[in-house]
Amino acid sequence: MRRVSTLLLEVALLLSAVAALFYLVRMILAPFMRHDWFWGGAVASVAGPVLIAAALRLLGEDPARALLRDGEIPR
């Protein structure tokens, strides 16, 4: 279960990073666009990892520990 949740969280973070870069470019080009619909993707790119972390928390797994390979927080 830990490997699946780690993979799920890493994929969500990667997709949100790609989406954030895409929407950063769109926000730079926003003055030349006709509509203000570019904010939805920026919110979605931030909300994606937050929702995955909340789902992991509800499943009983600590999202911070899910990102670590050995499961221990370094001191």
N, C-alpha and C positions, 0 to 999 in steps of 0.2 A: 504494500500500500504506500510505503514511503517513497519508493522509486516512481510510482505513478504520479503521486502528488508533486514530487519534485519536478518531474518532466512537465506536468501540466502547468506548474507555476513558471518554469523557465520559458515554455512556449508562449504563455500569456504575456510575460514581460518582453520577449522578443517581438511579438506582434504589436504590442503597444508602443514599443520604441520605433518600429517601422512606421506605424500609423502617426506617431507624434512627429516624426521627421516629414512625412508626407503633408500633414496639416500645417506644419511650420512653413513649408514652401507655399502652401495655399494661402496662409495668412499674410505672407509677404506680398503675394499677388492679389490680395483682397481688394485693394483700392481699384483694381482694374476689372473686378468681377461685378456682375450686375446684381447679385443677391447676397444676403448675409447668411448663407446656410453653411458656412465653413466652421462655425463654432461647435456644431454637433459632433464632428469627428474629433475635435480637440478634447471635448469632454469625454467621449467614448475611449480615447486612448489613455486617459488618466483613470477612468472608471474600471477598465478591464482588469488590471492587476489588483485593484482594491476589491472587486467582486470575487476574484479567485482566492485572495487571501481570506476574505470573509467565509467563503465556502470551506476552505481548509480549516478555519477556526471552528466552524460548526461541526466538521467531521472529527474534531478533537485533536488536530495536529497543528503544532505551532508553525506558522508560515516562515518565521525567521529560521527555524531549525530545518525546514524543508529545503531551504536553499543550500545548506551546508552538506558536504559530501559525507562526513563521518557522523553527523548528528550531534556534535558537541560544539558548544559556543566557545571560541578561543578566549583566553583571559589575558 
